[in-house]
Amino acid sequence: MAEAFLQALRMSPAEQRDRMQLMRDLVCERNVYRWAAQMLLDAARLRQRQRIASANPAGDYRRPPPYPCGRLTSERQLRL
């Protein structure tokens, strides 16, 4: 870890700005609201699978398609 601190201290101001911007973008993108919305979507999918499995004990059903990379894709999902 000491090496990381040393690297940060020797970093140019331009690189510091670039890295700070990348970090801010990531924090904005992966915030608690999106995390909570993703948890609710996952729980809803799990409940749906359980309902289907209990209605069809043989297990003959199709799985819903996976969502892209765990990211929310529509503005409506962001408002959950």
trRosetta pair geometry for C-beta under 8 A, 3 or more apart (Angstrom, degrees):
i j d omega theta_ij theta_ji phi_ij phi_ji
1 4 5.5 -47 -158 30 46 113
1 5 6.7 46 147 -17 70 100
2 5 5.7 -52 -153 36 37 112
2 6 6.3 39 150 -20 67 106
3 6 5.6 -53 -148 37 32 114
3 7 6.3 36 152 -21 65 104
4 7 5.6 -51 -148 35 32 113
4 8 6.4 33 152 -20 64 105
5 8 5.7 -55 -150 36 32 112
5 9 6.4 31 153 -19 66 106
6 9 5.8 -55 -148 35 31 111
6 10 6.4 18 157 -9 65 111
7 10 6.0 -67 -148 44 28 103
7 11 6.5 51 150 -51 63 97
8 11 5.5 -36 -152 -1 33 123
8 16 7.8 84 -162 -103 75 97
11 15 4.7 -117 -176 86 101 122
11 16 5.3 124 116 -60 120 85
11 19 7.5 -29 180 5 155 142
12 15 4.7 91 57 9 83 101
12 16 7.0 -142 96 -7 43 87
13 16 5.4 -52 -146 35 34 116
13 17 6.4 37 155 -21 66 102
14 17 5.8 -52 -152 33 31 111
14 18 6.5 30 151 -18 64 106
15 18 5.5 -52 -146 37 35 113
15 19 6.2 32 157 -16 67 107
16 19 6.0 -58 -146 40 28 107
16 20 6.1 29 155 -20 64 109
17 20 5.7 -57 -145 37 28 111
17 21 6.3 29 156 -21 64 105
18 21 5.8 -55 -151 34 29 111
18 22 6.6 29 152 -18 63 105
19 22 5.6 -52 -149 35 34 113
19 23 6.4 34 153 -18 66 105
20 23 5.7 -55 -149 37 32 112
20 24 6.3 32 153 -19 66 106
21 24 5.7 -53 -145 37 32 111
21 25 6.4 34 155 -20 64 105
22 25 5.8 -54 -150 35 30 112
22 26 6.5 29 153 -18 63 107
23 26 5.7 -57 -150 37 32 112
23 27 6.3 30 154 -18 66 107
24 27 5.7 -55 -145 38 32 110
24 28 6.3 33 155 -19 65 106
25 28 5.8 -56 -149 36 29 111
25 29 6.2 24 155 -16 64 111
26 29 5.8 -59 -145 39 29 109
26 30 6.0 -12 170 18 68 110
27 30 6.7 -70 -128 57 23 80
27 31 6.9 61 163 -78 58 81
28 31 6.6 -21 -162 -43 26 113
29 34 7.4 -22 161 11 48 165
30 34 6.4 -107 -137 71 36 133
30 35 7.1 60 -177 -55 72 97
31 34 5.5 95 56 13 68 98
31 35 7.1 -126 106 -4 36 94
32 35 5.4 -54 -145 39 36 116
32 36 6.1 37 156 -20 69 105
33 36 5.9 -52 -146 36 29 109
33 37 6.3 29 154 -18 63 107
33 78 7.1 46 134 -169 117 75
34 37 5.6 -53 -144 38 33 113
34 38 6.2 35 155 -21 65 105
34 71 7.9 -17 -174 -144 130 60
34 72 5.8 -132 -141 -1 96 124
34 78 7.0 -30 -92 -123 79 79
35 38 5.8 -56 -150 36 28 111
35 39 6.5 31 151 -21 63 104
36 39 5.6 -52 -150 33 33 113
36 40 6.5 32 153 -17 65 104
36 80 7.6 -164 113 98 88 102
37 40 5.7 -55 -150 36 33 111
37 41 6.4 33 152 -18 65 105
37 72 5.9 11 109 -77 135 139
37 77 5.9 110 170 160 133 80
37 78 6.5 -66 -73 -124 171 30
37 80 4.3 120 -125 55 93 121
38 41 5.6 -52 -146 37 34 112
38 42 6.3 35 154 -19 65 106
38 70 6.1 39 -144 -174 141 84
38 72 6.8 -119 -70 -55 85 93
39 42 5.8 -55 -148 37 30 111
39 43 6.3 31 153 -19 64 107
40 43 5.7 -53 -145 37 31 112
40 44 6.4 34 155 -20 64 105
40 80 5.4 -166 72 151 148 138
41 44 5.7 -54 -148 35 31 112
41 45 6.5 31 154 -18 64 105
41 67 7.3 16 143 -23 141 162
41 72 7.9 169 -23 -99 152 90
41 77 7.0 14 -69 -151 133 115
41 80 7.4 -138 -49 -43 87 175
42 45 5.8 -54 -150 36 32 111
42 46 6.4 33 152 -20 65 106
43 46 5.6 -54 -148 36 32 113
43 47 6.4 34 153 -19 65 104
44 47 5.7 -51 -147 36 32 111
44 48 6.4 34 152 -21 64 105
45 48 5.6 -53 -149 35 32 113
45 49 6.4 34 153 -19 65 104
45 64 6.3 -119 -139 48 105 139
46 49 5.7 -52 -149 35 32 111
46 50 6.4 31 153 -18 64 106
47 50 5.7 -56 -148 37 32 112
47 51 6.4 34 153 -20 66 104
48 51 5.8 -52 -148 35 31 111
48 52 6.4 29 154 -17 64 107
48 64 7.2 34 103 -25 140 134
49 52 5.7 -57 -147 39 31 110
49 53 6.1 30 155 -19 67 109
49 63 7.6 9 -106 -126 111 77
49 64 8.0 -109 -68 4 91 102
50 53 5.6 -54 -142 39 30 111
50 54 6.2 25 159 -16 65 107
51 54 6.0 -58 -145 39 27 105
51 55 6.2 22 156 -14 64 111
52 55 5.8 -61 -146 41 29 108
52 56 6.1 -21 167 28 67 109
52 61 4.9 123 161 -161 126 175
53 56 6.6 -79 -134 64 23 75
53 57 7.3 61 168 -106 62 39
53 59 6.6 11 -131 -103 86 66
53 61 7.3 -116 -75 22 55 138
54 57 7.2 14 -148 -75 29 74
56 59 6.9 169 120 -50 94 13
56 60 5.8 -106 164 54 129 74
56 61 5.5 130 68 -46 148 111
67 70 6.9 95 96 -88 105 26
67 71 7.7 -155 142 55 104 48
67 73 7.3 -148 -165 -13 101 117
68 71 6.0 -39 99 49 87 93
68 73 6.4 78 40 -68 117 124
72 77 4.3 -166 -158 106 112 126
72 78 5.7 134 126 -69 152 73
73 77 6.7 59 47 24 55 145
74 77 4.9 99 62 2 81 100
74 78 7.4 -139 102 -8 50 86
75 78 5.6 -51 -158 27 40 117
75 79 7.1 35 150 -18 66 104
76 79 6.1 -62 -161 32 36 109
77 80 6.0 -15 -169 -22 47 114
